[in-house]
Amino acid sequence: MQIEAIETFLVILREGSFHAAARSLSVAQTTVTARIRALEDRLGADLFTRDGRRVSVTDFGRQFETYAREMVHLWHMASRDLPGRARGRRPLRMGAALSIWDPLLTDLAVQLDGAGEDHLLTLNFDHTMDVHQAVAGHILDIALTPDRPAQAGLHTVALPTEILHLVEIAGPDGQVPERFIDLRLGGVYDVAVKRYVADAPGHSVFLGNCTMALRYLRGRGGRGFFPQTFITDVDGAHHLGVQIEMPLFLIFREDAEFIDQAEALCGILNQLRDRG
């Protein structure tokens, strides 16, 4: 099965060589080699470069890794977990392009479950994933994204923009250091931050996760842009009056059976954001 080849690919990444992967999988090394060659033939690109016994992953292999992990995860859920868990429930797989919307997506799942919605919910917070492709490719059913997708077959609903506030937090010595936490959220955010950083002294720390970034600020002090929901209960967070307006879209596949629920889901999301 192709899934065995994909799992073998991931084991090679973990173990560092075809030989070690074969030992881990309890199969012959020729089996590992055959699986990878078949997978490369199917994908039309090399996953590894070989130099004798030395193996290194290609750039394509690194890009494929995210999808490989997702495919293995979905296969395990479908083959092992789903029969015992589903019991007629409809799967609903949700994801977000940016870490600033992880809490919103989690609250949506709680709301749906609390309302007795008959869904088998899965949340995906892999922010290296292209959520547009993931929805179009049936890896996700719905996603929150700051970018309007260009792919055909995707239904897009524009939600009110997300406002990011520039805040500062004092360090352990009571002073605010000249340190800026850059979340690298892309698009509108990067343009605004580039302008701010160019006019501001100090250095930047790059953290791609909003919760981690805020935790870092609380421990070391500095400045950064965050949604209000993240900073409401943070002691000592001082607003500097600078904002970034981030677009927000909810995307579905147009052929999805729950597309009729788009308006209801948007209403729930807006209620959750107002409450936050």
Secondary structure as UniProt FT lines:
FT   HELIX           2..15
FT   HELIX           18..25
FT   HELIX           29..43
FT   STRAND          48..51
FT   TURN            52..53
FT   STRAND          54..57
FT   HELIX           59..76
FT   HELIX           77..81
FT   HELIX           82..85
FT   TURN            87..88
FT   STRAND          90..96
FT   HELIX           99..101
FT   HELIX           102..114
FT   TURN            115..116
FT   STRAND          119..124
FT   TURN            127..128
FT   HELIX           131..136
FT   TURN            137..138
FT   STRAND          142..145
FT   TURN            152..153
FT   STRAND          154..169
FT   TURN            172..173
FT   STRAND          179..182
FT   HELIX           187..199
FT   STRAND          203..206
FT   HELIX           210..220
FT   STRAND          222..227
FT   HELIX           228..231
FT   TURN            232..233
FT   TURN            235..236
FT   STRAND          238..253
FT   TURN            254..255
FT   TURN            257..258
FT   HELIX           259..261
FT   HELIX           262..275
//
